[in-house]
Amino acid sequence: MKNARPEKTEASALSQRRNHTAQDLFPDTLPAAAPAIWPTAGTRKADALEALIAGPQNQCDYRPGWRLAAYVRSLKDDGWGIRSRLIAHPRCRPLIAEYTLDRQDPATAAALAKRKQAGGITPELAAWLAVVAGPAAAAGAVLLRAAGWL
């Protein structure tokens, strides 16, 4: 049609509204954020998430796998809030990405809170126990050898 008016796209009531609780006048009336999806235990994606919960990660220092960026992309697709920034690493010539878990992201905060409410051990505590258990096991083996048990 020659005389058809160009279409304008405008926001409608059906469009998705972003939850900005800090700017909202009535934050209690907003729907709760849908929690991010936890990956299946024992997968590389789960290992990457556990590492991100423990602290910032970059490919040069990440030991469980060599495709950290792919795992991070997959976690972002599942709703996890992950920030990245370029850093200079002493063992890498070009700048590389460092990833951190954005705990202020509504979906990430909801997923972490849901995991804590479910009971069991929290990922933060699991990471801390892994750090402590290694030297404790080594010290126990030394004591058992000294006592003649091993």
C-alpha positions in Angstrom: 0.0 0.0 0.0 1.4 3.3 -1.0 -0.6 5.4 1.5 -0.2 3.2 4.6 1.1 5.0 7.6 4.3 3.7 9.1 3.8 1.5 12.2 4.8 2.9 15.5 5.7 0.6 18.3 4.9 1.9 21.7 5.0 0.3 25.1 1.8 -1.3 26.2 0.4 -2.6 29.4 1.2 -6.1 28.2 4.9 -5.4 27.8 7.3 -6.8 30.5 7.9 -4.3 33.3 11.3 -4.3 34.9 11.3 -4.6 38.7 13.1 -1.5 40.1 12.2 -1.8 43.7 14.5 1.1 44.7 12.5 3.5 42.4 9.0 2.0 42.9 6.6 3.8 45.2 5.1 0.6 46.5 7.8 -2.1 46.3 5.7 -4.6 48.3 3.2 -4.8 45.5 5.7 -5.9 42.9 5.7 -9.6 42.0 8.5 -11.6 43.6 11.5 -12.2 41.3 11.6 -15.6 39.8 14.7 -17.4 41.1 17.5 -18.3 38.7 17.6 -22.0 37.7 20.2 -24.1 39.6 22.2 -26.3 37.3 22.3 -30.1 37.6 24.8 -31.2 40.3 28.0 -32.7 38.9 28.0 -30.8 35.6 30.6 -28.3 34.5 28.0 -25.5 34.7 27.4 -26.4 38.4 31.1 -26.4 39.0 31.3 -22.9 37.4 28.5 -21.6 39.6 30.0 -23.0 42.7 33.3 -21.3 41.8 31.5 -18.0 41.2 29.7 -18.3 44.5 33.1 -18.7 46.2 34.6 -15.6 44.5 35.6 -13.9 41.2 36.8 -16.2 38.5 38.8 -15.8 35.3 39.8 -18.4 32.7 43.5 -18.3 33.5 42.9 -19.4 37.1 39.8 -21.5 36.6 40.9 -25.2 36.9 37.7 -27.3 36.5 37.5 -26.6 32.7 38.8 -24.5 29.9 35.4 -23.0 28.7 34.5 -20.7 31.5 32.9 -18.1 29.2 30.6 -20.8 27.8 29.5 -21.9 31.3 29.0 -18.3 32.3 26.9 -17.6 29.2 24.8 -20.7 30.0 24.3 -19.5 33.6 23.2 -16.1 32.4 20.7 -17.8 30.1 19.3 -19.6 33.2 18.7 -16.2 34.9 21.9 -15.8 37.0 23.2 -12.2 37.3 26.9 -12.3 36.4 29.1 -9.3 35.9 32.2 -9.3 33.8 35.2 -6.9 33.5 38.4 -7.0 31.6 41.6 -7.5 33.7 45.3 -7.8 33.0 46.6 -11.2 34.3 50.3 -11.8 34.7 50.2 -15.1 32.9 48.1 -13.9 30.0 49.2 -11.4 27.4 45.8 -9.9 26.3 43.2 -8.7 28.7 40.9 -11.4 29.9 37.4 -11.4 31.4 36.9 -11.8 35.2 33.4 -12.9 36.2 31.7 -12.2 39.5 28.3 -13.2 40.8 25.9 -10.2 41.1 24.3 -11.0 44.5 22.1 -7.8 44.1 20.4 -9.2 41.0 16.8 -10.1 42.0 16.8 -13.5 40.3 20.2 -14.4 41.8 19.3 -13.2 45.3 16.0 -15.2 45.1 17.8 -18.4 44.0 20.4 -18.1 46.8 17.7 -17.3 49.4 15.7 -20.3 48.2 18.7 -22.6 48.5 19.3 -21.4 52.1 15.7 -21.9 53.0 15.7 -25.4 51.6 18.0 -26.6 54.4 21.2 -28.5 54.0 24.5 -26.8 53.5 24.8 -23.5 51.7 27.2 -23.1 48.8 29.3 -20.5 50.7 29.7 -22.9 53.6 30.6 -25.8 51.3 33.3 -23.7 49.7 34.7 -22.7 53.1 34.6 -26.3 54.3 36.5 -27.5 51.2 39.3 -25.0 52.0 39.5 -26.2 55.6 39.0 -29.9 55.0 42.1 -30.3 52.7 44.8 -29.3 55.2 42.9 -31.0 58.0 42.9 -34.3 56.1 46.6 -34.0 55.4 47.4 -33.2 59.0 45.4 -36.3 60.1 47.3 -38.5 57.7 50.6 -37.2 59.1 49.4 -38.0 62.7 48.3 -41.5 61.7 51.6 -42.2 60.1 53.5 -41.0 63.1 51.4 -43.2 65.4 52.1 -46.2 63.1 48.5 -46.6 62.0 49.3 -46.1 58.3 
